[in-house]
Amino acid sequence: MIINPKELSIPELHSYLLGAVVPRPIAFASTIDKEGNVNLSPFSFFNCFGSNPPILIFSPARRGRDNTTKHTYENVLDVDEVVINVVNYAIVEQMSLASTEYDKGVNEFVKAGLTPVRSDLVRPPRVGESPVAFECRVNEVRPLGEQGGAGNLVICEVLLMHISEDVLDGNKQIDPLKLDAVARMGGNYYCRASGDSIFEIPKPVRNKGVGIDQLPADIRESTILTGNELARLANVEEIPLKDAAVQAEIGSLFLNVDDNDILERMHTLASGYLAKGDLNRAWQCLLYDNRRAI
């Protein structure tokens, strides 16, 4: 299906965009107006855009149905300060309740049963139940359009961070399993970053992987190994040599395998080892065929 955005209604386009650009982190933004009225509202048009200076940007878009603006947007124009609170699973329902479009002046902290905690450097309070909160100065508010559905980039500089000790690991780093963060999907769907949904991939930052194009042809053209598995194999600085000890250890796995089936056996075993995170044995399975000169 090919879609021209100009040929869709705003709600239809909005649905496709939010269904495809996922998962999106949630900025649970607390703001305040000139009269001191506190507002708390979540926004999934949000991310981190630099660390020097530390910049977070979220976007309270204009409402598509009537082109009105949200209280958060109006507040940051009044008072250029905001606290961006991280949403975890423990408060996801309260966050959703706070997204209700209450009348101006209604305090969503009260409605959602969340605890306002006095900030150190900015006027809006932070959410006491949030595992991480960023006290921010609003450097700029940049409108992206004047029609319903247009975004308004609220560019925030982090002045102070509050991180709960409960989500830190032994090295004082944020443990994603303890954080238990929630992200926004399309429609009514959310995503919980916990359990099997969290996994690690070695980043090719300091070392240059050989690349899939440099893998032996029978590996590169495998009908068993997936693109992800080929990329994991190719994320080595050089193709490994045979390890005699490991070759002897895995030799029994190839007993009584017909020559016509050897490649299938090699690739199937390698796939299994990759699923277990054992890159070395995966490679040794692929190198086991004595007919290949490596």
Protein Blocks (a to p, Z undefined) as FASTA:
>chain_A
ZZdfklpcfklmmmmmmmmmccddddddddddfkopacddddfbdcdebjbdcddddddd
ddfklopacfklmmmmmpgcdddddddfklmmmmmmmmpccdehiafklmnopacdddfk
bmbdcdfklmbdcddddfbdcdfbjbehiacddddddfbdcddfklpcfkopacfklnop
acddehjbccddehjlbccddddfkbccebjklpcfklmmpckbcfklmmmmmmcfbdcd
ddfklmmmmmmmmgoiafklmmmmmmmmmmmmmmnopaklmmmmmmmpmkbcZZ
